Amino acid sequence: MSLRNRTFSFLCRFMSCATLFLGCLSLRAEQVIPSEDWEDDYNPIASPDALVGGKVRIYAAQYPKSFNYYLDTTAYNATIYGMMFDTLMGIHPVDASFEPLIAESITVSDDKLSFLVKIDDRARWSDGKPITAQDVAFTYETIMKPENLTGPHKVGLQEFEAPEVVDDLTIRFTAKVAHWRNVLTIATLQILPKHFYEGKDFNKSNFEFPVVSGLYRFGSVKEGVSATIERRDDWWLKDAKRFQGVGNFQTLEFRFYPEREMAYEAFKKGEFDIHAVYTSHIWVNNTEGEAFDKNWIVKQAITNHEPPSWQGFAMNTRRDLFSDRRVRLALAHLLNRERMNNELMFKQYTLSNSFSSDLWDEEHPNPNPLYEYNKEKARALLAEAGWKANPQTGKLEKDGKQFLIRFLTRSASSDKFLVVYKEDLADLGIDLEIVRKDWAAWMKDMDEFNYDMTWAAWGASLFKDPESMWYSKEADRPAGQNITGFKSEKVDALIEKQRSIYDIAARNDILREIDQLVYQEVPYILLWHIDYTRMLYWNKFGTPYTVLSKFENERSAWNYWWIDPDAKADLEQAMEEGKALAPLPYDISFDEEFDG
């Protein structure tokens, strides 16, 4: 059950020219981004053979409560919304340097507190109206309104005063304090059309987007079933070199399924075209049969530089039951992750002992212990925390209350894991009750912190910012990312310390300290992770040699793939005649395939 979904993605990456820029901000005087020698050039990942047209059908998990990314920060929404609403600056797909988009430049003052944004005078909304500084100011105002449920997006913008409109094409942001994240926050701000949203209740702007700025516009919706976006022929940047071979599908249709198993069966029937597999038994045991044997469906394992995501059982520390670290640690010792990985996931995963595993390497070995399955340790910790077995029932009790965990879930696919956990909890007198809700109800409960424990999975960014998830001030923000209510004075001090550090290596040292401290407090029972993308798709597409981009998972296919008429015809003929197609390679490595 993936909540990688609620990640607040800045869409930017690390170890890049953008990183070098951020790293030298403290060393230079006034700077302009992009640099004066920037030139529009072709995207090094996009194929010159790409063709525009056709429809691709894509699995997109459960039907969202909103398609507005500012209100519902799912990974799918981040990508879909990003295809409709442009940011002030774009990001180069390989070196991650800033590129002009709505803004032609951002000038950063020598004290790193003032950011002068110059809007490209060619920038236009889909209705033909110019994009102006007033739109940028309105976007800030909309996100920051207390009544608007834009929680994660407030985190970066709250570091700024209300921006000053200099003229129609110029706006100045002034930061309250110097922060390495400030330029990133401004550059990746998705701009809203003031003339459409002004005077409306933004919290109700969920399913209609008649005015957009990006390459795609919103199409049609079948509630609970599907939604489409349509490629625009009048996008003001469509002829730029860097956008050739990008955004090739005329129509993207997103198909929604409440369960992964149901989605996979629909994929095999041809109801949609591209499927990333996040269920091990499907990948290992259920990718066989005529369509696979005859290469009508392509199966590929793709390794690139996508930052590793993480997942775990989140515990609501706002509740008395989980307020004691000894209880949380005991619950970690009662989760038999080794058994689950071996028996339920075919040893496909690495057990996690870090929230940012890519921070650790040979030079910086991870000191976090792996919380092993150990009932005796759990029993001792619970006794120390005051939980005693009732002699009549055998159930653990404290202050007259029974130890009962209500596990909030939105997917039946989690049941097989929870059954194992429930058995081990029961051995120590703890009851676990599964509370299943649909996506919208689950999200509402999460936004309001109305849960005991849930399965949460988070995507990651190469620009690692711990504030939204671990800062105490974020613990009580509705619809925020600090879903566990984590609070720590030591972590707060480190978060505040890293704000003004532009040197990446020095900041990573602090992030490693934060990772250790948070891990020791056990707000999540960390589970496992995998370092490649498992892709299945019907063999009718043209793709770049790398198949996916450098830093993204399957969603980069939406931008870089295209319908290959010859491959499509070959597939249709092969299926009609029962013949096999030539196989495509199974293992794909970005570094091996990319020639720059």
C-alpha positions as CSV (number, residue, x, y, z in Angstrom):
1,M,0.0,0.0,0.0
2,S,2.0,2.8,-1.3
3,L,1.9,6.2,0.2
4,R,5.0,7.2,-1.7
5,N,2.4,9.2,-2.9
6,R,2.3,11.8,-0.2
7,T,5.9,12.8,-0.9
8,F,6.4,16.5,-1.3
9,S,8.6,16.4,-4.4
10,F,10.6,19.4,-5.3
11,L,11.2,17.8,-8.7
12,C,14.8,18.6,-8.4
13,R,17.9,16.4,-8.0
14,F,21.2,16.2,-6.2
15,M,24.9,15.9,-7.3
16,S,24.2,18.3,-10.2
17,C,24.9,21.7,-11.5
18,A,22.0,22.9,-9.5
19,T,23.6,21.4,-6.5
20,L,26.9,23.2,-7.4
21,F,24.9,26.4,-7.6
22,L,23.4,25.9,-4.2
23,G,26.8,24.9,-2.9
24,C,28.4,28.1,-4.0
25,L,25.7,30.6,-3.0
26,S,27.5,31.4,0.2
27,L,30.7,32.0,-1.7
28,R,29.7,34.4,-4.4
29,A,28.1,37.8,-4.7
30,E,24.9,38.4,-6.6
31,Q,24.1,35.6,-9.0
32,V,21.7,35.0,-11.9
33,I,20.2,31.7,-12.8
34,P,20.5,30.2,-15.2
35,S,24.0,31.4,-16.0
36,E,24.6,33.8,-18.9
37,D,26.1,31.1,-21.1
38,W,22.9,29.0,-20.9
39,E,21.6,27.9,-24.3
40,D,18.5,26.0,-25.3
41,D,19.6,22.5,-26.4
42,Y,18.1,19.1,-27.1
43,N,17.2,16.9,-24.2
44,P,20.0,14.3,-24.0
45,I,17.6,11.5,-22.9
46,A,14.8,12.2,-25.4
47,S,15.0,10.2,-28.7
48,P,15.1,12.1,-32.0
49,D,13.0,9.2,-33.4
50,A,10.1,10.0,-31.0
51,L,6.7,10.5,-32.7
52,V,3.8,12.6,-31.4
53,G,0.4,11.1,-31.2
54,G,-1.7,8.2,-30.0
55,K,-3.0,7.3,-26.6
56,V,-1.3,5.5,-23.7
57,R,-3.3,4.0,-20.9
58,I,-1.7,4.0,-17.5
59,Y,-2.4,2.4,-14.1
60,A,-2.7,5.1,-11.5
61,A,-3.6,3.4,-8.2
62,Q,-6.8,4.4,-6.4
63,Y,-9.0,7.2,-7.4
64,P,-7.7,10.4,-5.7
65,K,-9.7,12.7,-3.5
66,S,-8.5,15.5,-5.8
67,F,-6.4,16.0,-8.9
68,N,-5.1,19.2,-7.5
69,Y,-1.5,18.5,-6.3
70,Y,-1.6,21.4,-3.9
71,L,-4.4,19.7,-2.1
72,D,-3.6,16.0,-2.6
73,T,0.2,15.4,-2.7
74,T,0.3,12.0,-4.3
75,A,3.1,11.0,-6.6
76,Y,0.7,10.6,-9.5
77,N,-0.8,14.0,-8.9
78,A,2.7,15.5,-8.8
79,T,3.4,14.2,-12.3
80,I,-0.1,14.9,-13.8
81,Y,-0.3,18.4,-12.3
82,G,3.3,19.0,-13.4
83,M,2.3,18.3,-16.9
84,M,-0.5,20.8,-16.8
85,F,1.1,23.6,-14.6
86,D,4.6,24.7,-15.2
87,T,7.1,25.8,-12.6
88,L,9.0,29.1,-12.7
89,M,12.2,27.2,-13.6
90,G,12.7,23.8,-15.3
91,I,15.3,21.2,-14.4
92,H,17.8,19.6,-16.7
93,P,17.1,15.8,-16.8
94,V,20.8,14.8,-16.4
95,D,22.8,17.5,-14.6
96,A,19.7,18.9,-12.8
97,S,20.8,22.5,-13.5
98,F,18.0,25.1,-13.6
99,E,16.6,26.1,-17.0
100,P,14.2,28.8,-17.9
101,L,10.5,28.0,-18.0
102,I,7.9,30.5,-17.0
103,A,10.7,32.6,-15.6
104,E,13.6,33.6,-17.8
105,S,15.8,34.3,-14.8
106,I,16.1,34.5,-11.0
107,T,18.6,36.9,-9.6
108,V,19.9,36.1,-6.1
109,S,21.2,38.9,-4.0
110,D,24.6,38.7,-2.3
111,D,23.1,38.2,1.1
112,K,21.0,35.3,-0.3
113,L,17.8,36.9,1.0
114,S,16.4,38.5,-2.1
115,F,15.2,36.7,-5.2
116,L,14.2,38.8,-8.2
117,V,12.2,36.7,-10.7
118,K,11.8,37.9,-14.3
119,I,8.9,36.3,-16.2
120,D,9.4,35.5,-19.9
121,D,7.2,37.9,-21.8
122,R,6.2,35.1,-24.2
123,A,4.7,33.0,-21.4
124,R,1.0,32.4,-21.9
125,W,-1.9,30.6,-20.2
126,S,-3.9,28.1,-22.3
127,D,-6.6,30.8,-22.8
128,G,-4.0,33.1,-24.4
129,K,-3.7,35.5,-21.4
130,P,-0.1,36.4,-20.4
131,I,1.4,34.8,-17.3
132,T,2.3,37.7,-15.0
133,A,3.9,38.5,-11.7
134,Q,0.4,38.9,-10.3
135,D,-0.2,35.2,-11.0
136,V,3.0,34.4,-9.0
137,A,1.9,36.6,-6.1
138,F,-1.5,35.0,-6.1
139,T,0.0,31.5,-6.0
140,Y,1.9,32.4,-2.9
141,E,-1.2,33.9,-1.3
142,T,-3.3,30.9,-2.1
143,I,-0.9,28.4,-0.7
144,M,-0.2,30.4,2.4
145,K,-3.9,31.0,3.3
146,P,-4.4,29.2,6.7
147,E,-7.8,27.9,5.5
148,N,-6.4,26.2,2.4
149,L,-5.3,22.6,2.9
150,T,-1.9,23.0,1.2
151,G,0.1,21.9,4.3
152,P,3.3,20.5,2.8
153,H,3.6,23.3,0.3
154,K,3.5,25.9,3.1
155,V,6.8,24.6,4.6
156,G,9.1,26.2,2.0
157,L,7.1,29.3,1.3
158,Q,6.7,30.2,5.0
159,E,10.3,31.3,4.9
160,F,9.4,34.3,2.7
161,E,7.6,37.5,3.2
162,A,4.7,38.1,0.9
163,P,6.4,38.8,-2.5
164,E,6.5,42.3,-4.0
165,V,5.2,42.8,-7.5
166,V,7.7,45.1,-9.2
167,D,5.9,45.2,-12.6
168,D,3.8,42.9,-14.7
169,L,6.9,40.7,-15.5
170,T,9.0,41.1,-12.3
171,I,8.4,40.0,-8.8
172,R,10.7,40.0,-5.8
173,F,10.8,37.3,-3.0
174,T,12.4,38.3,0.2
175,A,13.4,35.5,2.6
176,K,13.2,35.9,6.4
177,V,16.4,34.0,6.9
178,A,19.1,32.6,4.6
179,H,18.2,28.9,3.7
180,W,19.8,26.6,1.1
181,R,16.3,25.6,0.1
182,N,15.0,29.1,-0.7
183,V,16.0,29.3,-4.4
184,L,14.7,25.7,-4.9
185,T,11.4,26.6,-3.4
186,I,10.9,29.6,-5.7
187,A,12.3,27.8,-8.9
188,T,10.0,24.9,-8.5
189,L,6.8,26.8,-7.6
190,Q,3.9,25.8,-9.9
191,I,2.0,28.9,-10.8
192,L,-1.8,29.3,-10.7
193,P,-3.9,31.5,-13.0
194,K,-5.2,34.3,-10.8
195,H,-7.9,35.2,-13.3
196,F,-9.4,31.8,-12.9
197,Y,-9.0,31.0,-9.2
198,E,-9.6,34.4,-7.7
199,G,-12.7,34.5,-5.6
200,K,-13.1,30.7,-5.6
201,D,-12.8,28.3,-2.7
202,F,-9.5,26.7,-3.5
203,N,-10.2,23.7,-1.3
204,K,-12.9,22.8,-3.8
205,S,-10.7,23.1,-6.9
206,N,-10.4,19.4,-7.4
207,F,-11.5,18.2,-10.8
208,E,-11.7,21.1,-13.2
209,F,-8.6,22.9,-14.7
210,P,-9.8,24.8,-17.7
211,V,-6.8,27.2,-17.6
212,V,-3.3,25.7,-17.6
213,S,0.2,26.6,-18.5
214,G,1.9,23.3,-19.4
215,L,2.1,21.0,-22.4
216,Y,-1.1,19.2,-21.4
217,R,-4.6,20.2,-20.5
218,F,-7.1,18.3,-18.4
219,G,-9.4,16.2,-20.5
220,S,-12.3,14.1,-19.2
221,V,-13.1,12.2,-16.0
222,K,-15.1,9.1,-15.3
223,E,-15.4,9.2,-11.6
224,G,-13.7,6.4,-9.9
225,V,-12.7,4.9,-13.2
226,S,-10.4,7.0,-15.3
227,A,-9.1,10.5,-16.2
228,T,-7.4,11.9,-19.3
229,I,-5.0,14.7,-20.1
230,E,-4.6,16.0,-23.7
231,R,-1.5,17.4,-25.4
232,R,-1.8,21.0,-26.4
233,D,-0.8,22.2,-29.8
234,D,-0.7,25.8,-28.6
235,W,1.8,25.5,-25.7
236,W,4.1,28.5,-26.0
237,L,7.3,26.5,-25.5
238,K,6.4,23.5,-27.8
239,D,9.1,24.5,-30.4
240,A,12.0,24.9,-27.9
241,K,14.8,22.4,-28.6
242,R,14.8,21.0,-25.1
243,F,11.1,19.9,-25.4
244,Q,11.5,17.9,-28.7
245,G,11.0,14.2,-28.1
246,V,9.3,15.0,-24.8
247,G,5.6,14.7,-24.0
248,N,4.9,12.6,-27.1
249,F,1.5,11.0,-26.4
250,Q,-1.5,13.0,-27.6
251,T,-3.6,11.5,-24.8
252,L,-2.7,10.0,-21.4
253,E,-5.5,8.0,-19.9
254,F,-5.1,7.1,-16.2
255,R,-7.0,4.0,-15.1
256,F,-7.8,3.7,-11.4
257,Y,-8.0,0.4,-9.5
258,P,-8.5,0.0,-5.8
259,E,-6.2,-3.0,-5.6
260,R,-2.9,-3.9,-7.3
261,E,-4.0,-7.5,-8.0
262,M,-7.1,-6.2,-9.8
263,A,-4.9,-3.8,-11.7
264,Y,-2.5,-6.5,-12.8
265,E,-5.3,-8.7,-14.1
266,A,-6.6,-5.8,-16.0
267,F,-3.1,-5.1,-17.5
268,K,-2.8,-8.7,-18.7
269,K,-6.2,-8.4,-20.4
270,G,-4.8,-5.3,-22.3
271,E,-7.0,-2.7,-20.4
272,F,-3.9,-0.5,-20.0
273,D,-0.4,-0.4,-21.5
274,I,2.3,0.2,-18.8
275,H,2.5,-1.3,-15.4
276,A,5.3,-0.9,-12.8
277,V,5.2,-3.9,-10.4
278,Y,5.4,-3.2,-6.7
279,T,4.3,-6.7,-5.6
280,S,7.0,-9.3,-5.5
281,H,4.9,-12.4,-6.0
282,I,3.6,-10.9,-9.2
283,W,7.1,-10.2,-10.5
284,V,8.5,-13.6,-9.5
285,N,5.5,-16.0,-10.1
286,N,2.9,-14.3,-12.3
287,T,4.8,-13.0,-15.3
288,E,4.4,-16.1,-17.4
289,G,2.1,-17.4,-20.1
290,E,1.7,-16.8,-23.8
291,A,2.0,-13.0,-23.7
292,F,5.3,-13.2,-21.8
293,D,6.7,-16.2,-23.5
294,K,6.1,-14.6,-26.9
295,N,7.4,-11.2,-25.9
296,W,4.1,-9.4,-26.4
297,I,4.6,-8.1,-22.9
298,V,8.1,-6.8,-22.2
299,K,9.6,-7.4,-18.7
300,Q,12.5,-5.2,-17.7
301,A,14.4,-4.4,-14.5
302,I,15.7,-0.9,-14.8
303,T,18.4,0.6,-12.6
304,N,19.0,4.3,-12.6
305,H,19.7,7.1,-10.0
306,E,16.2,7.4,-8.6
307,P,16.6,8.3,-4.9
308,P,15.5,5.2,-2.8
309,S,12.1,5.4,-1.4
310,W,11.2,4.0,2.0
311,Q,8.2,2.5,3.8
312,G,7.1,1.5,7.2
313,F,4.4,1.2,9.8
314,A,3.7,4.7,11.0
315,M,2.7,5.1,14.6
316,N,0.7,8.1,15.8
317,T,2.8,9.3,18.7
318,R,0.1,11.9,19.5
319,R,-1.8,9.0,21.1
320,D,-0.9,7.7,24.6
321,L,-0.5,4.2,23.2
322,F,2.5,5.2,21.1
323,S,3.9,8.0,23.2
324,D,6.4,5.8,24.9
325,R,9.5,4.9,22.9
326,R,9.9,1.6,24.7
327,V,6.4,0.6,23.3
328,R,7.3,1.6,19.8
329,L,10.6,-0.3,20.0
330,A,8.9,-3.3,21.3
331,L,6.4,-3.2,18.4
332,A,9.4,-3.1,16.0
333,H,10.9,-6.2,17.6
334,L,7.6,-8.0,17.1
335,L,7.6,-7.4,13.3
336,N,9.1,-10.5,11.6
337,R,10.4,-8.7,8.5
338,E,12.8,-11.5,7.6
339,R,9.9,-14.0,7.4
340,M,7.8,-11.6,5.4
341,N,10.7,-10.9,2.9
342,N,11.5,-14.6,2.6
343,E,8.0,-16.1,2.4
344,L,5.9,-13.3,1.0
345,M,8.3,-11.3,-1.2
346,F,10.7,-14.0,-2.4
347,K,13.8,-12.3,-0.9
348,Q,13.4,-9.5,-3.4
349,Y,14.0,-6.7,-0.9
350,T,16.6,-5.2,1.5
351,L,15.5,-4.7,5.0
352,S,15.7,-1.0,6.0
353,N,17.5,0.6,8.9
354,S,17.6,4.2,7.6
355,F,15.1,6.8,6.3
356,S,17.7,7.9,3.7
357,S,19.8,4.9,2.8
358,D,21.7,6.7,0.1
359,L,23.3,8.9,2.7
360,W,25.3,6.0,3.9
361,D,28.3,4.4,2.0
362,E,31.7,2.9,2.6
363,E,33.0,6.2,3.8
364,H,30.0,6.7,6.0
365,P,28.8,3.3,7.2
366,N,25.3,3.1,8.6
367,P,25.5,2.7,12.5
368,N,21.7,2.2,12.9
369,P,21.0,-1.3,14.2
370,L,18.6,-3.5,12.3
371,Y,15.7,-4.0,14.8
372,E,15.6,-7.8,14.7
373,Y,12.6,-10.0,15.4
374,N,12.9,-10.7,19.1
375,K,9.8,-11.5,21.3
376,E,11.8,-11.6,24.5
377,K,13.2,-8.1,24.0
378,A,9.7,-6.9,23.1
379,R,8.3,-8.5,26.2
380,A,10.9,-6.9,28.5
381,L,10.4,-3.4,27.0
382,L,6.6,-3.6,27.3
383,A,6.9,-4.7,31.0
384,E,9.3,-1.9,31.6
385,A,6.7,0.5,30.1
386,G,4.1,-0.8,32.5
387,W,2.1,-3.2,30.3
388,K,1.1,-6.3,32.3
389,A,-0.8,-9.4,31.2
390,N,-4.3,-9.8,32.7
391,P,-4.2,-13.2,34.4
392,Q,-7.8,-14.1,33.3
393,T,-7.5,-13.1,29.6
394,G,-3.8,-13.0,28.9
395,K,-4.3,-9.6,27.3
396,L,-1.8,-6.8,28.0
397,E,-3.3,-4.0,30.0
398,K,-2.1,-0.7,31.6
399,D,-4.2,1.6,33.8
400,G,-7.2,-0.5,33.1
401,K,-6.9,-0.2,29.3
402,Q,-6.3,-3.1,26.9
403,F,-3.4,-2.9,24.4
404,L,-5.4,-2.6,21.1
405,I,-4.0,-1.3,17.8
406,R,-6.3,-0.2,15.1
407,F,-4.4,-0.5,11.9
408,L,-5.8,1.9,9.3
409,T,-5.4,0.5,5.8
410,R,-6.7,1.1,2.3
411,S,-5.6,-2.1,0.5
412,A,-6.4,-5.8,0.9
413,S,-2.9,-6.5,-0.4
414,S,-1.5,-5.6,3.0
415,D,-3.6,-8.3,4.8
416,K,-1.1,-11.1,4.3
417,F,1.6,-9.1,6.1
418,L,-0.8,-7.9,8.8
419,V,-1.9,-11.5,9.5
420,V,1.7,-12.4,10.3
421,Y,2.1,-9.3,12.5
422,K,-1.2,-9.9,14.2
423,E,-0.2,-13.5,15.2
424,D,3.0,-12.3,16.8
425,L,1.4,-9.5,18.6
426,A,-1.3,-11.8,19.9
427,D,1.4,-14.1,21.5
428,L,2.3,-11.2,23.8
429,G,-1.4,-10.3,24.5
430,I,-1.7,-7.4,22.0
431,D,-4.8,-7.2,19.7
432,L,-4.6,-5.7,16.2
433,E,-7.7,-4.7,14.4
434,I,-7.6,-4.0,10.7
435,V,-9.7,-0.9,9.7
436,R,-10.0,-0.7,5.9
437,K,-11.2,2.4,4.2
438,D,-11.2,3.7,0.6
439,W,-8.6,6.1,-0.6
440,A,-10.6,9.3,0.1
441,A,-11.6,8.2,3.6
442,W,-8.1,7.0,4.4
443,M,-6.6,10.3,3.3
444,K,-9.1,12.3,5.3
445,D,-8.2,10.3,8.4
446,M,-4.5,10.8,7.7
447,D,-4.9,14.6,7.2
448,E,-6.7,14.8,10.6
449,F,-4.3,12.4,12.4
450,N,-7.2,10.0,13.0
451,Y,-5.3,6.7,13.2
452,D,-3.3,4.5,15.4
453,M,-1.0,2.8,12.9
454,T,-0.8,2.7,9.1
455,W,1.4,1.5,6.3
456,A,3.1,4.5,4.8
457,A,5.5,4.7,1.9
458,W,7.4,7.8,0.9
459,G,9.3,8.8,-2.2
460,A,12.6,10.6,-1.9
461,S,14.4,13.6,-3.3
462,L,18.1,14.0,-3.9
463,F,17.7,17.4,-2.2
464,K,16.9,16.1,1.2
465,D,15.0,18.4,3.4
466,P,14.1,17.0,6.8
467,E,11.8,19.9,7.9
468,S,8.4,18.8,6.7
469,M,8.6,15.3,8.1
470,W,10.6,15.7,11.3
471,Y,10.3,19.3,12.5
472,S,8.3,19.7,15.7
473,K,6.5,22.7,14.3
474,E,5.1,20.5,11.5
475,A,3.7,17.9,13.9
476,D,0.3,19.5,14.2
477,R,-0.1,20.9,10.7
478,P,-3.3,19.4,9.2
479,A,-2.6,17.6,5.9
480,G,1.1,17.8,6.6
481,Q,3.9,15.2,6.2
482,N,4.8,14.8,9.9
483,I,2.1,12.2,10.1
484,T,3.5,10.5,13.2
485,G,3.6,13.7,15.2
486,F,7.3,13.4,15.7
487,K,8.9,15.9,18.1
488,S,12.5,16.1,19.2
489,E,14.4,19.2,20.5
490,K,17.7,17.6,19.3
491,V,16.4,17.0,15.9
492,D,14.8,20.5,15.8
493,A,18.2,22.0,16.6
494,L,19.9,20.1,13.8
495,I,17.2,21.0,11.3
496,E,17.6,24.7,12.2
497,K,21.4,24.3,11.9
498,Q,21.4,22.8,8.4
499,R,19.1,25.6,7.0
500,S,22.0,28.0,6.5
501,I,24.5,25.5,5.3
502,Y,25.0,25.5,1.5
503,D,27.8,23.0,1.4
504,I,26.3,19.7,0.5
505,A,28.8,17.5,2.3
506,A,28.5,19.5,5.5
507,R,24.7,19.3,5.3
508,N,24.8,15.6,4.7
509,D,26.8,15.2,7.9
510,I,23.9,16.8,9.7
511,L,21.3,14.7,7.8
512,R,23.1,11.6,8.9
513,E,22.8,12.8,12.5
514,I,19.1,13.4,12.1
515,D,18.6,10.0,10.5
516,Q,20.2,8.3,13.5
517,L,18.2,10.3,16.1
518,V,14.9,9.7,14.3
519,Y,15.6,6.0,13.8
520,Q,16.4,5.6,17.5
521,E,13.0,7.2,18.4
522,V,11.1,4.7,16.2
523,P,8.3,6.8,14.8
524,Y,8.0,4.2,12.1
525,I,8.7,0.5,12.1
526,L,10.8,0.5,8.9
527,L,10.2,-2.3,6.4
528,W,12.2,-2.8,3.2
529,H,13.3,-1.2,0.0
530,I,14.4,-2.1,-3.5
531,D,16.9,-0.3,-5.8
532,Y,15.4,-0.8,-9.3
533,T,12.2,-0.4,-11.1
534,R,10.2,-3.4,-12.3
535,M,8.5,-2.6,-15.6
536,L,6.0,-4.5,-17.7
537,Y,4.5,-3.0,-20.9
538,W,2.9,-4.1,-24.0
539,N,5.4,-4.2,-26.8
540,K,4.2,-1.3,-29.0
541,F,6.3,1.5,-27.7
542,G,9.4,3.3,-28.8
543,T,11.7,4.2,-25.8
544,P,15.0,6.0,-25.2
545,Y,18.0,3.6,-24.9
546,T,17.9,4.1,-21.2
547,V,14.1,3.3,-21.1
548,L,13.6,5.5,-18.1
549,S,15.2,8.9,-17.2
550,K,18.1,9.3,-14.9
551,F,16.3,10.2,-11.7
552,E,12.7,9.1,-12.1
553,N,10.8,5.8,-12.0
554,E,8.1,4.5,-14.3
555,R,6.4,7.9,-14.6
556,S,9.3,9.2,-16.8
557,A,7.8,6.8,-19.5
558,W,4.9,9.2,-19.8
559,N,7.3,11.9,-21.0
560,Y,9.8,10.0,-23.0
561,W,8.0,7.1,-24.7
562,W,5.9,7.1,-27.8
563,I,3.7,4.8,-29.8
564,D,5.9,3.1,-32.5
565,P,3.5,2.4,-35.4
566,D,5.8,-0.5,-36.7
567,A,6.0,-2.1,-33.3
568,K,2.3,-1.7,-32.7
569,A,1.5,-3.3,-36.1
570,D,4.0,-6.1,-35.3
571,L,2.4,-6.7,-32.0
572,E,-1.1,-6.9,-33.5
573,Q,0.0,-9.3,-36.2
574,A,1.9,-11.5,-33.7
575,M,-1.1,-11.7,-31.4
576,E,-3.4,-12.5,-34.3
577,E,-1.1,-15.2,-35.7
578,G,0.1,-16.5,-32.3
579,K,3.8,-15.8,-33.2
580,A,6.6,-14.5,-31.0
581,L,8.3,-11.2,-31.2
582,A,12.0,-10.6,-30.8
583,P,12.9,-10.3,-27.1
584,L,14.1,-7.1,-25.5
585,P,16.8,-7.0,-22.9
586,Y,15.7,-7.8,-19.3
587,D,18.3,-5.7,-17.4
588,I,18.7,-2.1,-18.2
589,S,21.3,0.2,-16.6
590,F,21.0,3.9,-17.1
591,D,24.8,4.4,-16.7
592,E,25.6,1.7,-19.3
593,E,23.0,2.9,-21.8
594,F,23.4,6.6,-21.6
595,D,26.0,8.1,-23.9
596,G,25.5,11.7,-23.0
